[in-house]
Amino acid sequence: MRLLRAATLSVADLERSVDAYAATFDYRIVERGRVDAGLARSLDAPAAVDAPMAVLGPASGASVFIRLVQVPAHPAYLALRTLGWAAIELCVTDVQAALARVADSPFQVIGPPRPLDGFPDIVPMQVRGPDAEIVYLTQIDASPPGMRLPQARSLVDQPFILVLAASDLEAARQFAASTLGLVAGPAAPIRYTMINQAFSLPEDTRHAIATVGHGEDVFLEFDQYPHGVMARPRHTGQPVPGISSVSLMLPGLEARLAELGPLMRGPARRIDDAISQGALAVTVEGPDGTAFDLMEMRP
């Protein structure tokens, strides 16, 4: 069972972003509303109460979502230069067709299609969205051994991996394994074009990354960021810019609540919305202040 449920993005103009994701990626609205006190607490953003938001889903109908929350833009935010959730990866049926779709859209290509270093059957490209969010569009011809990656059923399909920029990769791996009970793979160095471009490093510079998942379901990637990475700037009381949180189902969540207590942003509660669907849910703060929205694993 796939455990990734959603990524939450801060956007300056909700309607503009809804239109951009609909026109470029065929994403559709599955829920509209306003931020309530519980969601604001989970985002560590009391000033966001009553902010407009929308939950979008892919044309395939997959139940993995992107939640957009309207937040004032922050002039100091630099994509791929700060700690926290750095990118959303969406699977696509045809990366060249996705490249054509992005042309003349609100999304800017920052990395053309090329096979992933060491994984010739995985071909990602990277784009920057209207709020400087980073989106990878990835064609998966075959899953690597020991992994079960999704096969796209629409040109642009569901989010399947969220990428975390970490100041200490080993601490992030330990958090995933010991605190969340997930499987953190070993760190492996790869040539990472996006990081090298962002930090003006030589093209062949390698950076350690590790995948995180549950069984063969891999849904997180932790990247060791280089010297010069910054804490993410934010307006007082507002969510962080870019990707503010990731929502995951977590096996055995209820039994872990006491252990998670010191990290929790408020009490666990049942949430009846498109993402949680009545599940018990809680937000915990991980390494570098990163938000993990956790919900009980559904049967």
C-alpha positions as CSV (number, residue, x, y, z in Angstrom):
1,M,0.0,0.0,0.0
2,R,1.3,3.5,-0.9
3,L,1.6,5.7,2.2
4,L,2.2,9.1,0.6
5,R,-1.1,11.2,0.7
6,A,-0.3,14.8,0.0
7,A,2.1,17.7,-0.2
8,T,1.1,21.2,1.0
9,L,2.3,24.2,-1.0
10,S,2.3,27.9,-0.1
11,V,1.1,30.0,-3.1
12,A,0.6,33.7,-3.3
13,D,-2.5,33.6,-5.5
14,L,-4.7,30.5,-5.1
15,E,-6.7,30.9,-8.3
16,R,-3.6,31.5,-10.4
17,S,-2.0,28.3,-9.0
18,V,-5.2,26.3,-9.4
19,D,-5.4,27.4,-13.0
20,A,-1.7,26.6,-13.6
21,Y,-1.9,23.1,-12.3
22,A,-5.1,22.4,-14.2
23,A,-3.9,23.8,-17.5
24,T,-0.3,22.3,-17.4
25,F,-0.8,19.0,-15.4
26,D,-4.5,18.3,-15.8
27,Y,-4.9,18.5,-12.0
28,R,-8.5,18.9,-10.8
29,I,-10.0,20.4,-7.7
30,V,-11.2,17.7,-5.3
31,E,-11.9,20.1,-2.3
32,R,-12.0,23.8,-1.6
33,G,-12.1,25.5,1.8
34,R,-10.3,27.7,4.3
35,V,-7.6,26.9,6.8
36,D,-9.0,26.0,10.2
37,A,-7.3,26.3,13.5
38,G,-6.1,22.7,13.5
39,L,-4.4,23.0,10.0
40,A,-2.9,26.3,11.0
41,R,-1.4,24.7,14.1
42,S,0.0,21.9,12.0
43,L,1.6,24.5,9.7
44,D,2.9,26.4,12.7
45,A,1.1,29.3,11.2
46,P,-1.6,31.0,13.4
47,A,-1.9,33.9,11.0
48,A,-3.1,31.5,8.3
49,V,-6.5,30.8,9.9
50,D,-9.2,31.4,7.3
51,A,-6.7,31.5,4.4
52,P,-8.3,30.1,1.2
53,M,-7.0,26.7,0.1
54,A,-7.7,24.0,-2.4
55,V,-6.9,20.3,-2.7
56,L,-6.0,19.1,-6.2
57,G,-5.7,15.5,-7.6
58,P,-4.3,14.1,-10.8
59,A,-6.4,13.2,-13.9
60,S,-5.8,9.5,-13.2
61,G,-7.9,9.7,-10.0
62,A,-5.1,8.5,-7.8
63,S,-5.7,9.5,-4.1
64,V,-2.4,11.4,-3.7
65,F,-2.9,15.1,-3.6
66,I,-1.4,18.6,-3.7
67,R,-2.9,21.0,-1.3
68,L,-2.5,24.7,-2.1
69,V,-2.7,27.3,0.7
70,Q,-2.7,31.0,-0.1
71,V,0.2,32.7,1.7
72,P,1.9,36.1,1.2
73,A,5.0,35.6,-1.0
74,H,8.3,36.1,0.8
75,P,10.9,38.1,-1.1
76,A,13.9,36.3,0.4
77,Y,12.8,32.8,-0.4
78,L,15.2,31.1,-2.8
79,A,14.2,27.7,-4.2
80,L,16.8,24.9,-3.7
81,R,18.8,27.0,-1.3
82,T,17.0,26.4,2.0
83,L,16.4,23.5,4.4
84,G,13.1,21.7,4.4
85,W,10.8,20.2,1.8
86,A,12.5,21.0,-1.5
87,A,10.6,19.3,-4.3
88,I,7.6,17.3,-5.3
89,E,8.1,14.4,-7.8
90,L,5.2,13.5,-10.0
91,C,5.2,10.4,-12.3
92,V,4.5,10.9,-16.0
93,T,3.8,8.5,-18.8
94,D,6.1,10.3,-21.3
95,V,8.7,12.8,-20.1
96,Q,9.1,14.3,-23.6
97,A,5.4,14.9,-23.9
98,A,5.5,16.5,-20.4
99,L,8.3,18.7,-21.6
100,A,6.1,19.9,-24.5
101,R,3.2,20.5,-22.2
102,V,5.3,22.8,-20.0
103,A,6.3,25.0,-22.9
104,D,4.5,28.3,-22.7
105,S,3.1,27.5,-19.3
106,P,3.6,29.2,-15.9
107,F,6.2,26.5,-15.2
108,Q,9.9,27.1,-16.2
109,V,12.1,24.2,-17.2
110,I,15.2,24.3,-15.0
111,G,16.4,20.8,-15.8
112,P,15.7,19.0,-19.1
113,P,15.0,15.3,-19.3
114,R,17.9,13.1,-18.6
115,P,18.3,9.6,-17.0
116,L,18.9,9.6,-13.3
117,D,22.5,9.0,-12.4
118,G,22.9,5.3,-11.9
119,F,19.2,4.5,-12.8
120,P,18.8,4.5,-16.7
121,D,15.1,3.4,-16.5
122,I,14.2,6.6,-14.5
123,V,14.1,9.8,-16.5
124,P,13.3,13.0,-14.6
125,M,13.0,16.6,-15.6
126,Q,12.7,19.6,-13.3
127,V,10.5,22.7,-13.4
128,R,10.0,25.7,-11.3
129,G,6.4,26.8,-10.6
130,P,4.8,30.2,-10.3
131,D,5.7,30.3,-6.5
132,A,9.2,29.0,-7.0
133,E,8.1,25.5,-6.0
134,I,10.2,22.8,-7.6
135,V,8.4,20.0,-9.4
136,Y,10.2,16.9,-10.8
137,L,8.3,15.2,-13.7
138,T,9.6,11.6,-13.9
139,Q,9.1,8.8,-16.4
140,I,9.6,5.4,-14.8
141,D,10.2,2.6,-17.2
142,A,11.1,0.1,-14.5
143,S,11.5,0.2,-10.8
144,P,15.0,-0.3,-9.3
145,P,15.5,-3.6,-7.4
146,G,13.7,-3.6,-4.1
147,M,11.5,-0.6,-4.9
148,R,7.9,-0.4,-6.1
149,L,7.4,2.9,-7.9
150,P,4.1,3.8,-9.5
151,Q,3.3,3.5,-13.2
152,A,1.6,6.7,-14.4
153,R,-1.9,6.3,-15.8
154,S,-2.3,9.9,-17.0
155,L,0.3,12.1,-18.7
156,V,1.0,13.8,-15.4
157,D,0.0,11.6,-12.5
158,Q,0.3,11.5,-8.8
159,P,3.1,12.7,-6.5
160,F,5.2,9.7,-5.5
161,I,8.2,11.1,-3.8
162,L,8.8,14.2,-1.7
163,V,12.4,15.5,-1.5
164,L,13.8,16.9,1.8
165,A,16.8,19.2,1.9
166,A,18.7,18.2,5.1
167,S,21.5,19.9,7.0
168,D,22.5,16.5,8.4
169,L,21.5,13.5,6.3
170,E,22.4,11.0,9.0
171,A,20.2,12.7,11.6
172,A,17.4,12.8,9.1
173,R,17.8,9.0,8.4
174,Q,17.8,8.3,12.1
175,F,14.6,10.3,12.6
176,A,12.9,8.4,9.8
177,A,14.0,5.0,11.1
178,S,13.8,5.4,14.9
179,T,11.0,8.0,15.3
180,L,8.7,7.2,12.4
181,G,9.5,3.5,12.1
182,L,10.3,3.7,8.4
183,V,13.1,2.1,6.4
184,A,15.9,4.6,5.6
185,G,18.2,3.4,2.9
186,P,21.9,3.9,2.9
187,A,23.4,7.2,1.8
188,A,24.6,7.1,-1.8
189,P,26.5,9.9,-3.6
190,I,25.2,11.0,-7.0
191,R,25.8,13.8,-9.4
192,Y,23.0,16.2,-8.5
193,T,22.5,18.8,-11.2
194,M,19.8,20.8,-9.4
195,I,21.9,21.3,-6.2
196,N,25.1,22.1,-8.2
197,Q,23.3,24.7,-10.2
198,A,21.7,26.3,-7.1
199,F,25.0,26.5,-5.3
200,S,27.2,27.2,-8.4
201,L,29.2,24.0,-7.8
202,P,31.0,22.1,-10.5
203,E,28.6,19.9,-12.6
204,D,30.2,16.6,-11.5
205,T,30.0,17.4,-7.7
206,R,28.3,14.6,-5.9
207,H,25.9,14.8,-3.0
208,A,24.7,12.1,-0.7
209,I,21.0,11.1,-0.9
210,A,19.0,8.4,0.9
211,T,15.5,7.0,0.1
212,V,13.0,6.4,2.8
213,G,9.9,4.1,2.6
214,H,7.9,1.2,4.0
215,G,8.6,-2.2,2.5
216,E,9.0,-1.7,-1.2
217,D,7.0,1.6,-1.2
218,V,9.6,4.4,-1.4
219,F,8.1,7.8,-1.0
220,L,10.7,10.2,0.5
221,E,14.2,11.2,-0.6
222,F,16.6,12.9,1.9
223,D,19.3,15.0,0.3
224,Q,22.5,16.2,2.1
225,Y,22.7,19.9,1.2
226,P,26.1,21.6,0.9
227,H,27.7,24.4,3.0
228,G,25.8,27.6,2.4
229,V,22.3,26.2,2.8
230,M,20.0,28.5,4.8
231,A,17.0,28.2,7.1
232,R,13.8,29.0,5.1
233,P,12.6,32.6,5.6
234,R,9.0,33.1,6.5
235,H,6.5,35.8,7.4
236,T,5.6,35.8,11.1
237,G,2.7,33.5,11.8
238,Q,2.5,32.3,8.2
239,P,3.5,28.9,6.7
240,V,6.9,28.6,5.2
241,P,7.2,29.4,1.5
242,G,7.4,26.5,-1.0
243,I,6.4,23.1,0.2
244,S,5.4,23.4,3.8
245,S,4.5,19.9,4.8
246,V,4.1,16.3,3.6
247,S,1.2,14.0,4.6
248,L,1.8,10.3,5.2
249,M,0.0,7.3,6.4
250,L,2.0,5.7,9.2
251,P,1.6,2.1,10.4
252,G,1.0,2.0,14.1
253,L,0.6,5.7,14.6
254,E,-1.7,5.5,17.6
255,A,0.7,3.3,19.5
256,R,3.5,5.9,18.8
257,L,1.7,9.0,20.0
258,A,3.3,9.0,23.5
259,E,6.7,8.6,21.9
260,L,6.0,11.4,19.4
261,G,4.6,13.7,22.0
262,P,7.6,16.1,22.4
263,L,7.6,16.6,18.6
264,M,3.9,17.1,18.1
265,R,2.4,20.4,16.9
266,G,-0.8,20.1,19.0
267,P,-2.9,17.0,19.9
268,A,-3.8,14.2,17.6
269,R,-7.3,14.6,16.1
270,R,-9.6,12.9,13.6
271,I,-9.7,15.0,10.4
272,D,-12.5,14.5,7.9
273,D,-11.2,16.0,4.6
274,A,-10.1,14.7,1.2
275,I,-6.6,13.9,2.4
276,S,-7.2,12.3,5.9
277,Q,-10.7,10.9,5.2
278,G,-11.5,10.7,8.9
279,A,-8.2,9.2,10.0
280,L,-6.5,10.0,13.3
281,A,-3.8,12.6,12.4
282,V,-1.0,14.6,14.0
283,T,1.8,16.8,12.8
284,V,5.3,16.3,14.1
285,E,8.4,18.4,13.6
286,G,11.3,16.6,12.1
287,P,14.9,17.6,11.5
288,D,15.5,21.3,10.5
289,G,12.0,22.1,11.7
290,T,10.4,20.1,8.8
291,A,6.7,19.3,9.1
292,F,5.5,15.7,8.8
293,D,1.7,15.3,8.8
294,L,1.0,11.7,10.0
295,M,-2.2,9.8,9.8
296,E,-3.2,6.3,10.9
297,M,-2.7,3.7,8.1
298,R,-6.1,2.8,6.6
299,P,-7.0,-0.9,6.1
